Amino acid sequence: MLFWGNREEAREWNKLSEKMMEELESLYQDLIIDHYKNPRCRGIIESPDASSRLLNPLCGDEIEVFLALNAGRCCDVKNEGKGCSISQASASMMSELCSGLSIEQLREKAALFVRMMKESLEDEQCDELGDCAALQGVRRFSARIRCAMLPWEALSKCLDQLEPGDNTGENKVLGYS
């Protein structure tokens, strides 16, 4: 943003901008810690339409995502796992965001999250990710990006398990006998 004032006004504007960014980062950190300490959507779904378990050997993160559909929409997403605060908070945030979305919307959210981990998004796009936008700061720490993306990769694998007819609303158990 260009500022058309004198140098002193520009310095004050920069200080204010830096302070606002620090406060925003602090809010995001608090949100991540809250999702880590008070995870949402924890547990398993006994007869999921799809599930996927992934590991991050570098960090030791483990995540399993369970997905249930009803009438072409995600009626339940649960996650189980252990790992660092980033991976577990990401799983909590993702699971909370996905409830009620269509399969296509789930794919769009997953693609948007992956994009956010690679580049800056517009504010409106971040808003579409809800609490998950708090994880955008992870992008600065390349070793932690995989931690944040692990639940989303598991969700994508769940979506890949679904057959075209699964979007019509039939609950079909895949991968279980």
C-alpha positions in Angstrom: 0.0 0.0 0.0 1.4 3.4 -0.9 1.3 6.1 1.6 1.4 9.7 0.4 2.5 11.6 3.5 5.8 12.8 4.9 8.4 10.5 6.2 7.4 10.8 9.9 3.8 9.9 9.0 5.1 6.9 6.9 7.1 5.7 9.8 4.1 5.9 12.1 2.0 4.1 9.5 4.6 1.3 9.3 4.8 1.0 13.1 1.0 0.7 13.2 1.0 -1.9 10.4 3.7 -4.0 12.2 1.7 -3.8 15.5 -1.5 -4.9 13.7 0.4 -7.9 12.1 1.9 -8.9 15.5 -1.6 -8.8 17.0 -3.0 -10.9 14.2 -0.2 -13.4 14.5 -0.8 -13.6 18.2 -4.6 -14.3 17.6 -3.7 -17.0 15.0 -1.3 -18.6 17.5 -4.0 -18.6 20.2 -6.4 -20.2 17.7 -4.0 -22.9 16.8 -3.2 -23.6 20.5 -7.0 -23.8 21.2 -7.6 -26.3 18.4 -4.6 -28.3 19.6 -5.7 -28.4 23.3 -9.4 -28.7 22.6 -9.6 -30.6 19.3 -12.9 -30.7 17.5 -14.3 -33.7 15.7 -12.1 -36.2 17.4 -13.0 -39.9 17.2 -13.8 -42.5 14.6 -16.8 -43.2 12.4 -17.7 -46.8 12.6 -18.9 -47.2 9.0 -17.3 -44.4 7.1 -17.8 -43.8 3.4 -14.1 -43.3 3.2 -11.1 -43.2 5.5 -7.4 -42.5 5.1 -4.4 -42.8 7.5 -1.2 -40.9 6.8 2.1 -40.6 8.6 4.7 -37.9 8.5 8.0 -39.7 9.3 10.0 -36.5 9.6 7.9 -35.2 12.5 6.2 -38.3 13.8 2.7 -37.0 13.0 -0.1 -39.6 12.5 -3.6 -38.7 11.3 -6.6 -40.8 10.2 -9.6 -39.0 8.7 -13.0 -40.6 8.5 -15.7 -39.2 6.1 -19.4 -39.9 6.1 -21.8 -38.7 3.4 -25.6 -38.1 3.4 -27.5 -36.7 0.4 -24.3 -35.8 -1.4 -22.9 -33.8 1.5 -20.4 -34.4 4.3 -22.5 -35.2 7.3 -19.6 -36.1 9.5 -15.8 -35.8 9.5 -13.8 -37.2 12.4 -10.1 -37.5 12.9 -7.8 -39.5 15.1 -4.1 -39.1 15.5 -1.2 -37.8 17.4 1.6 -35.4 16.6 2.7 -31.8 16.8 0.4 -28.9 17.5 0.3 -27.8 13.9 -0.9 -31.2 12.5 -3.4 -31.8 15.2 -4.8 -28.2 15.1 -5.0 -28.5 11.3 -7.0 -31.7 11.6 -9.4 -30.1 14.1 -9.9 -27.0 11.9 -10.3 -29.0 8.7 -12.8 -31.4 10.2 -14.9 -28.5 11.6 -14.8 -26.6 8.3 -15.9 -29.7 6.2 -19.2 -30.4 7.9 -22.2 -29.9 5.5 -20.1 -29.4 2.4 -20.6 -31.2 -0.9 -17.8 -33.4 -2.3 -17.0 -30.7 -4.8 -16.8 -28.1 -2.1 -14.5 -30.3 -0.1 -12.2 -30.7 -3.1 -12.3 -26.9 -3.5 -11.4 -26.2 0.1 -8.6 -28.8 0.0 -7.2 -27.2 -3.1 -7.5 -23.7 -1.6 -5.7 -24.8 1.6 -2.8 -26.3 -0.5 -2.6 -23.1 -2.4 -2.5 -21.1 0.9 0.5 -23.2 2.0 2.4 -22.2 -1.2 1.4 -18.6 -1.7 -0.5 -15.6 -0.2 -4.2 -15.6 -0.7 -6.6 -12.7 -1.0 -8.5 -11.9 2.2 -11.8 -13.2 0.8 -10.1 -16.6 0.0 -8.7 -16.8 3.5 -12.2 -16.1 4.8 -13.4 -19.2 2.9 -11.0 -21.3 5.0 -12.4 -20.2 8.3 -10.1 -21.0 11.2 -7.8 -22.8 8.8 -6.5 -19.5 7.6 -4.7 -19.2 11.0 -2.2 -21.8 9.6 -1.0 -19.5 6.8 2.0 -18.4 8.9 3.3 -22.0 8.8 4.3 -21.3 5.2 7.3 -19.4 6.5 8.7 -22.6 8.1 9.1 -25.1 5.3 9.7 -28.0 7.6 6.3 -27.5 9.2 4.2 -27.2 6.0 3.9 -31.0 5.7 2.5 -31.0 9.3 -0.3 -28.6 8.4 -1.0 -30.4 5.1 -1.2 -33.9 6.4 -4.9 -33.9 7.4 -5.8 -32.2 4.1 -3.9 -34.9 2.2 -5.8 -37.6 4.2 -9.1 -35.8 3.3 -8.1 -35.8 -0.4 -7.3 -39.5 -0.3 -10.8 -40.0 1.3 -12.3 -38.1 -1.6 -10.4 -40.1 -4.1 -11.9 -43.3 -2.7 -15.4 -42.1 -3.4 -17.1 -43.3 -6.6 -19.3 -41.0 -8.7 -22.5 -42.6 -7.3 -21.4 -41.7 -3.7 -22.3 -38.1 -4.4 -25.9 -38.9 -4.8 -26.5 -39.6 -1.2 -26.1 -43.4 -0.9 -23.9 -44.2 2.1 -21.5 -46.8 0.7 -18.7 -48.2 2.8 -15.5 -48.4 0.8 -12.5 -50.5 1.8 -14.3 -52.4 4.5 -15.7 -55.9 4.3 
